[in-house]
Structures are given as C-alpha cells and as structure tokens.
Amino acid sequence: MRKKIIALSLGLVFAATAATAAHAAKPDGKALFEANCAACHKDGGNIINPQKTLSRKDRENNGVKSASDIVKTMRNPGPGMTKFDKKTLPDKDAKAIAGYIESTFR
C-alpha cells in the first residue's frame, strides 16, 4: 500500500512539473500564424487588400512599424480583417505572431 501511495505521489509531482513546463514554454509564432492568419496572409500577402501585405515596406507604409503595432492591429483591425481580442488570442500568443511576422516577412 505504501509503495502505491509513493508511486501515486511521484506521478502527481511529475505531472504537475510537466504541466508547468508546458505552460511556461514560449508560444510557437509560426504555428499560431498558420492557425490564425495564413488563410488571408498566405506567404505574407493579403487576399483582402493587396496594398497591406506583411512585408516590412508595406507594414511601415501603413503605420505598422513595430511588434506592438502588429498586436494593436490584430486587436483593432481595419475593415475586412478579423478582430483578435485578448480572449481569442492571449497577449503572449499575439506577441509570438508579431515576432514571427517581423522575422519572416522582410
């Protein structure tokens, strides 16, 4: 009986540690982009408004000059773009997407 209790306790400790590590892991910006943005922004383009691609030049021409500007645009987009509020896309995920956009679409 004592061995079962020890084994169960160790199992709970390992499960809690794994859950904490998974929660603390950095979100995958590319995977989040593919899941939330790629339908309209395939390869960094824009199927709704071709003048607003994700290229640095187009982003800057449209006043989107930083990762925080990208997140602001996701939170309060213009016509034709889905709004991603904090409940739909938490800040850590939105920031991961913004980082992916900045590093990928130059």
Backbone as CSV, one residue per row, in Angstrom:
resi,resn,N_x,N_y,N_z,CA_x,CA_y,CA_z,C_x,C_y,C_z
1,MET,0.829,-1.197,0.000,0.000,0.000,0.000,0.866,1.251,0.000
2,ARG,1.914,1.223,0.837,2.796,2.379,0.938,3.490,2.674,-0.394
3,LYS,3.875,1.609,-1.125,4.523,1.777,-2.429,3.570,2.416,-3.427
4,LYS,2.303,2.040,-3.349,1.315,2.626,-4.255,1.130,4.107,-3.967
5,ILE,1.125,4.477,-2.718,0.970,5.887,-2.345,2.181,6.688,-2.815
6,ILE,3.371,6.147,-2.631,4.592,6.832,-3.076,4.586,6.971,-4.592
7,ALA,4.235,5.899,-5.292,4.195,5.944,-6.755,3.168,6.966,-7.239
8,LEU,2.009,6.971,-6.617,0.974,7.934,-6.989,1.440,9.365,-6.727
9,SER,2.083,9.598,-5.591,2.591,10.932,-5.249,3.634,11.386,-6.255
10,LEU,4.554,10.498,-6.615,5.577,10.848,-7.602,4.946,11.136,-8.961
11,GLY,3.945,10.352,-9.311,3.250,10.591,-10.579,2.599,11.955,-10.615
12,LEU,1.975,12.355,-9.520,1.346,13.673,-9.450,2.383,14.787,-9.528
13,VAL,3.527,14.600,-8.878,4.600,15.604,-8.927,5.114,15.751,-10.349
14,PHE,5.367,14.644,-11.033,5.866,14.707,-12.406,4.836,15.330,-13.342
15,ALA,3.572,15.005,-13.160,2.513,15.582,-13.997,2.421,17.087,-13.786
16,ALA,2.498,17.528,-12.541,2.438,18.963,-12.248,3.641,19.682,-12.828
17,THR,4.815,19.070,-12.733,6.026,19.679,-13.295,5.923,19.789,-14.803
18,ALA,5.440,18.749,-15.459,5.293,18.775,-16.918,4.275,19.823,-17.346
19,ALA,3.178,19.930,-16.619,2.156,20.930,-16.947,2.703,22.340,-16.779
20,THR,3.472,22.565,-15.728,4.070,23.879,-15.506,5.065,24.212,-16.606
21,ALA,5.878,23.259,-16.996,6.861,23.487,-18.060,6.169,23.770,-19.386
22,ALA,5.115,23.045,-19.690,4.385,23.267,-20.937,3.733,24.642,-20.933
23,HIS,3.193,25.055,-19.790,2.553,26.362,-19.688,3.572,27.486,-19.834
24,ALA,4.781,27.275,-19.327,5.812,28.302,-19.363,6.526,28.357,-20.707
25,ALA,6.337,27.344,-21.541,7.015,27.302,-22.832,6.596,28.485,-23.699
26,LYS,7.525,28.952,-24.476,7.264,30.073,-25.375,6.313,29.623,-26.491
27,PRO,5.293,30.401,-26.789,4.370,30.038,-27.864,5.095,29.985,-29.208
28,ASP,4.641,29.131,-30.076,5.214,28.963,-31.414,4.551,29.945,-32.371
29,GLY,5.236,31.048,-32.670,4.687,32.100,-33.514,4.291,31.612,-34.892
30,LYS,5.116,30.743,-35.463,4.807,30.232,-36.804,3.520,29.411,-36.783
31,ALA,3.397,28.499,-35.816,2.194,27.667,-35.732,0.956,28.523,-35.471
32,LEU,1.092,29.515,-34.603,-0.033,30.408,-34.324,-0.408,31.229,-35.550
33,PHE,0.596,31.694,-36.308,0.340,32.427,-37.548,-0.417,31.542,-38.528
34,GLU,0.066,30.312,-38.696,-0.583,29.384,-39.629,-2.036,29.133,-39.223
35,ALA,-2.288,29.003,-37.938,-3.635,28.705,-37.452,-4.581,29.901,-37.514
36,ASN,-4.049,31.121,-37.346,-4.916,32.295,-37.204,-4.841,33.301,-38.350
37,CYS,-3.744,33.317,-39.090,-3.519,34.411,-40.036,-3.316,33.975,-41.483
38,ALA,-2.772,32.780,-41.672,-2.333,32.356,-43.004,-3.454,32.268,-44.031
39,ALA,-4.683,32.066,-43.597,-5.788,31.975,-44.562,-5.885,33.243,-45.405
40,CYS,-5.664,34.386,-44.790,-5.722,35.666,-45.514,-4.338,36.216,-45.856
41,HIS,-3.335,35.803,-45.091,-1.977,36.338,-45.271,-0.997,35.255,-45.716
42,LYS,-1.422,34.410,-46.656,-0.558,33.345,-47.156,0.739,33.936,-47.698
43,ASP,1.845,33.380,-47.237,3.182,33.822,-47.650,3.405,35.322,-47.414
44,GLY,2.678,35.889,-46.454,2.848,37.301,-46.124,2.035,38.242,-46.982
45,GLY,1.226,37.710,-47.864,0.392,38.551,-48.723,-0.852,39.018,-47.986
46,ASN,-1.835,39.460,-48.753,-3.109,39.898,-48.179,-4.180,39.723,-49.242
47,ILE,-5.043,38.737,-49.056,-6.054,38.469,-50.083,-7.187,39.491,-50.082
48,ILE,-7.350,40.236,-49.000,-8.407,41.252,-48.906,-7.937,42.591,-49.467
49,ASN,-6.728,43.005,-49.089,-6.186,44.294,-49.508,-4.708,44.122,-49.880
50,PRO,-4.414,43.944,-51.163,-3.037,43.680,-51.605,-2.031,44.790,-51.263
51,GLN,-2.494,45.980,-50.904,-1.582,47.051,-50.502,-1.156,46.911,-49.041
52,LYS,-1.750,45.989,-48.330,-1.429,45.808,-46.915,-0.873,44.409,-46.662
53,THR,0.226,44.099,-47.348,0.876,42.814,-47.113,1.655,42.891,-45.804
54,LEU,2.279,41.805,-45.448,3.063,41.769,-44.225,4.536,42.094,-44.460
55,SER,4.892,42.512,-45.660,6.273,42.925,-45.904,6.586,44.157,-45.059
56,ARG,7.822,44.290,-44.676,8.213,45.439,-43.842,7.832,46.752,-44.525
57,LYS,8.101,46.855,-45.826,7.800,48.091,-46.561,6.309,48.429,-46.465
58,ASP,5.457,47.462,-46.747,4.018,47.721,-46.677,3.550,47.981,-45.253
59,ARG,4.093,47.225,-44.294,3.712,47.475,-42.892,4.044,48.909,-42.506
60,GLU,5.276,49.326,-42.803,5.692,50.686,-42.430,4.892,51.741,-43.184
61,ASN,4.597,51.494,-44.463,3.769,52.439,-45.226,2.371,52.585,-44.642
62,ASN,1.931,51.576,-43.906,0.607,51.599,-43.283,0.675,51.897,-41.793
63,GLY,1.824,52.410,-41.321,1.961,52.839,-39.932,2.198,51.719,-38.937
64,VAL,2.533,50.542,-39.422,2.791,49.394,-38.545,4.305,49.179,-38.546
65,LYS,4.972,49.761,-37.539,6.432,49.794,-37.542,7.097,48.932,-36.485
66,SER,6.314,48.315,-35.607,6.903,47.519,-34.525,6.003,46.332,-34.203
67,ALA,6.536,45.429,-33.384,5.736,44.277,-32.957,4.490,44.737,-32.205
68,SER,4.634,45.766,-31.387,3.450,46.250,-30.652,2.417,46.846,-31.607
69,ASP,2.864,47.437,-32.705,1.916,47.934,-33.715,1.169,46.774,-34.381
70,ILE,1.886,45.667,-34.600,1.237,44.487,-35.187,0.153,43.979,-34.239
71,VAL,0.481,43.892,-32.959,-0.502,43.429,-31.969,-1.680,44.399,-31.920
72,LYS,-1.418,45.696,-31.944,-2.510,46.689,-31.934,-3.424,46.490,-33.143
73,THR,-2.826,46.192,-34.290,-3.617,45.968,-35.499,-4.463,44.712,-35.366
74,MET,-3.906,43.669,-34.751,-4.688,42.453,-34.527,-5.859,42.724,-33.589
75,ARG,-5.634,43.580,-32.599,-6.666,43.873,-31.598,-7.751,44.796,-32.142
76,ASN,-7.388,45.694,-33.056,-8.334,46.666,-33.591,-8.051,46.870,-35.078
77,PRO,-8.371,45.867,-35.903,-8.041,45.939,-37.324,-9.000,46.823,-38.106
78,GLY,-8.612,47.061,-39.321,-9.483,47.802,-40.218,-10.506,46.874,-40.862
79,PRO,-11.266,47.421,-41.794,-12.309,46.646,-42.473,-11.721,45.418,-43.176
80,GLY,-12.430,44.310,-43.052,-12.045,43.094,-43.752,-11.172,42.142,-42.960
81,MET,-10.617,42.597,-41.832,-9.743,41.731,-41.043,-10.458,41.304,-39.759
82,THR,-10.264,40.045,-39.418,-10.835,39.504,-38.191,-10.207,40.178,-36.983
83,LYS,-11.025,40.507,-36.002,-10.528,41.100,-34.759,-10.125,39.988,-33.803
84,PHE,-8.907,40.065,-33.278,-8.408,39.089,-32.326,-8.289,39.760,-30.956
85,ASP,-9.349,39.601,-30.137,-9.294,40.181,-28.798,-8.440,39.296,-27.886
86,LYS,-8.187,39.769,-26.665,-7.306,39.052,-25.735,-7.872,37.695,-25.326
87,LYS,-9.163,37.565,-25.362,-9.773,36.286,-25.010,-9.554,35.264,-26.133
88,THR,-9.661,35.725,-27.358,-9.461,34.860,-28.515,-7.988,34.527,-28.717
89,LEU,-7.138,35.526,-28.540,-5.705,35.369,-28.762,-4.967,36.096,-27.636
90,PRO,-4.542,35.361,-26.607,-3.858,35.994,-25.471,-2.623,36.796,-25.907
91,ASP,-2.238,37.758,-25.086,-1.106,38.627,-25.416,0.153,37.849,-25.780
92,LYS,0.473,36.793,-25.026,1.708,36.052,-25.314,1.650,35.427,-26.702
93,ASP,0.482,34.979,-27.135,0.334,34.405,-28.471,0.384,35.494,-29.545
94,ALA,-0.276,36.617,-29.288,-0.248,37.728,-30.248,1.182,38.239,-30.432
95,LYS,1.928,38.337,-29.338,3.325,38.783,-29.421,4.183,37.775,-30.171
96,ALA,3.897,36.492,-30.005,4.641,35.461,-30.730,4.374,35.572,-32.230
97,ILE,3.135,35.822,-32.599,2.794,36.018,-34.011,3.501,37.253,-34.554
98,ALA,3.476,38.334,-33.794,4.133,39.574,-34.227,5.626,39.348,-34.439
99,GLY,6.266,38.639,-33.537,7.684,38.330,-33.686,7.951,37.492,-34.919
100,TYR,7.074,36.536,-35.178,7.207,35.700,-36.373,7.061,36.558,-37.632
101,ILE,6.084,37.440,-37.647,5.877,38.309,-38.817,7.102,39.171,-39.060
102,GLU,7.625,39.786,-38.004,8.798,40.658,-38.152,10.023,39.897,-38.667
103,SER,10.222,38.692,-38.192,11.420,37.948,-38.584,11.268,37.230,-39.923
104,THR,10.046,37.014,-40.366,9.824,36.227,-41.580,9.548,37.082,-42.817
105,PHE,8.716,38.087,-42.667,8.290,38.870,-43.826,9.032,40.198,-43.846
106,ARG,10.166,40.186,-44.475,11.036,41.361,-44.522,10.805,42.088,-45.781
